[in-house]
Amino acid sequence: LVALVAGYRATQTPVTLFIDGTASSVSTHQPTVEMLLADLGISLRPEDWVSPNVAQAVVPGMEIRIDRARPVVMTVDGRAITLYAHDEGPQDLLAQAGVGLAPQDRVTLHEPMVTDPLDTRFRVVVDRARTVLLEQGGVRTSFSSHASTVGEAVLEAGIQLYRADRISPDPATPLTSGMHISLDRSVPVSIQVDGHVLRTRTHRSRVGEVLADLGVTINGQDYTVPALEAPLDEGSDTGTTIQVYRVSEAVIVEQSPVPFESEWQPDPDSEIDTQSLLQEGEPGVLERRIRLRYENGQVVERRVE
């Protein structure tokens, strides 16, 4: 039995097998490369590369190289296409799968995930550009977008959205080709009131309506610039600045002394070169009632009543 085993091993043909760059030495009695691979349980795909050809006869010292094609999962128009390739670029893979591209379409290649060593798949994602119509301020424009929602498409078009803006359909709506998007922009407003600056955006058309929305009350002689009935400046990028003036009045009394006068009178009963005081003088007091007008805490008018 030992002799038989030794004879069997002596008659085997040694070859070196390289699979994806990893070498291993094997010995075989199989006459061809194809039969050797079958004997080793190595299955091949049509896309795999084998050198030399599988029909080649096995000879001592032969090097057999197998470069397996890697799986590629392509996501196109919501469907997954799996194919096997070597080092072809995304464009070649798309052509191999019969997928056509428009100039605005975007192709992204994703490498296998490092966190999962068993995942050897490459992923090719095709984002179709969708042409949509945007109406803003009565002006219609069309553009192409790869975004998945209405809000993302508007941002991709360079339009910043504000909470007060009105957009239809809703920003979370999935974007579809040919969709009509209507955008009603809010206008910026800055309000200077009570030592603070309030900034907001609004669809209101007049100053008084904006202040009412913000809960800013106008009492007594308070006034605004522009006036409450004035329209907002809708064409300006910086918007309208509204100044609220708080008006109050106070009355004060100012007193100032009034000096008395001296009056000389001749007295026939007095001796010559003598003087006497007939009545002592008293200083008077001048009172002024003054009304002060304050605007935002500053005196802007003094009026003597």
PECORKA-V230433 format. One record per helix or strand of 3 or more residues. SS is the DSSP state (@ for helix, = for strand). FROM is the first residue (numbers start at 1). LEN is the number of residues. If there is no record, write none. Layout:
{{SS	FROM	LEN} {SS	FROM	LEN}}
This chain:
{{@	2	9} {=	13	7} {=	22	7} {@	33	7} {=	49	3} {=	62	6} {=	70	7} {=	79	7} {@	90	8} {=	106	5} {=	122	6} {=	130	7} {=	139	7} {@	150	7} {=	166	3} {=	180	5} {=	187	7} {=	196	7} {@	207	8} {=	223	3} {=	240	6} {=	247	12} {=	284	12} {=	298	7}}
